[in-house]
C-alpha cells in the first residue's frame, strides 16, 4: 500500500474544507428561543417549551445562563393576560 503524494492530501483536505464552508448553519433550539424573544410581542415560557421541547426549568436556565450571562443580552419580563412574557430589549456588550 503506497502513501498518497503530498499534493493529493492537500487537494483532499481543500475539497473537504470547501464542503464544510458551503453547508449553511443548522438552526438550533437556542436560535429558536432567541428569535421568539426578539419578537416585539416576546414569548411565554410555554411558547419556548413548545418550540424547543424543553421543560420549563430548562427554558428558565437558558434565559439566565445563556441569554443573560453568556450572550449579555438584556431580558425583560412582564405579566400579561397570557401570563409572564419575556423579551430581549436591547443588546448590551
C-alpha positions as CSV (number, residue, x, y, z in Angstrom):
1,X,0.0,0.0,0.0
2,X,1.5,3.3,-1.0
3,X,1.1,6.7,0.6
4,X,-0.6,9.4,-1.3
5,X,1.6,12.3,-2.5
6,X,1.5,15.5,-0.5
7,X,-0.4,17.2,-3.3
8,X,-3.2,14.6,-3.2
9,X,-3.5,15.0,0.6
10,X,-3.8,18.8,0.2
11,X,-6.4,18.5,-2.6
12,X,-8.5,16.2,-0.5
13,X,-8.2,18.5,2.6
14,X,-9.1,21.5,0.4
15,X,-12.2,19.8,-1.0
16,X,-13.3,18.7,2.5
17,X,-13.0,22.2,3.9
18,X,-14.9,23.7,0.9
19,X,-17.7,21.2,1.5
20,X,-17.9,22.4,5.2
21,X,-17.9,26.0,4.1
22,X,-20.8,25.5,1.7
23,X,-23.1,23.9,4.2
24,X,-25.5,26.5,5.8
25,X,-25.6,26.9,9.6
26,X,-28.1,24.5,11.1
27,X,-30.9,26.1,13.1
28,X,-30.6,25.3,16.8
29,X,-33.0,25.4,19.6
30,X,-31.1,28.3,21.1
31,X,-31.6,30.2,17.8
32,X,-35.4,29.4,18.0
33,X,-35.6,30.8,21.6
34,X,-33.7,34.0,20.7
35,X,-35.9,34.5,17.7
36,X,-39.0,34.2,19.9
37,X,-37.6,36.6,22.4
38,X,-36.7,39.1,19.7
39,X,-40.3,39.5,18.5
40,X,-42.0,42.7,19.6
41,X,-44.6,40.7,21.5
42,X,-42.0,38.5,23.1
43,X,-42.6,34.9,24.2
44,X,-44.1,33.0,27.2
45,X,-42.4,30.0,28.8
46,X,-45.0,27.7,27.2
47,X,-44.2,29.1,23.7
48,X,-40.5,28.5,24.2
49,X,-41.2,25.0,25.6
50,X,-43.2,24.1,22.5
51,X,-40.5,25.4,20.2
52,X,-37.7,23.5,21.8
53,X,-39.3,20.5,23.6
54,X,-37.5,21.6,26.7
55,X,-39.0,21.6,30.2
56,X,-39.8,24.9,31.9
57,X,-36.8,24.8,34.2
58,X,-34.5,24.3,31.2
59,X,-36.0,27.3,29.5
60,X,-35.5,29.4,32.6
61,X,-32.0,28.2,32.9
62,X,-31.3,29.0,29.3
63,X,-32.6,32.5,29.8
64,X,-30.5,33.1,32.9
65,X,-27.3,31.3,31.9
66,X,-27.0,31.7,28.2
67,X,-29.0,34.7,27.1
68,X,-28.3,36.9,30.1
69,X,-24.8,35.8,31.2
70,X,-23.1,34.4,28.1
71,X,-24.7,36.5,25.3
72,X,-25.0,39.5,27.6
73,X,-28.5,40.4,26.3
74,X,-31.0,42.3,28.4
75,X,-34.1,40.3,29.0
76,X,-37.2,41.8,30.5
77,X,-40.5,40.2,31.6
78,X,-44.0,41.4,32.3
79,X,-47.2,39.8,33.4
80,X,-49.9,40.0,30.8
81,X,-53.3,38.2,30.2
82,X,-51.2,35.4,28.5
83,X,-49.0,35.0,31.6
84,X,-45.4,36.2,32.0
85,X,-44.0,37.4,28.7
86,X,-40.2,37.6,28.2
87,X,-38.4,39.7,25.5
88,X,-35.0,40.8,24.6
89,X,-35.0,44.6,24.9
90,X,-31.5,45.5,23.7
91,X,-28.1,44.1,23.1
92,X,-25.6,45.2,25.7
93,X,-21.9,44.3,25.3
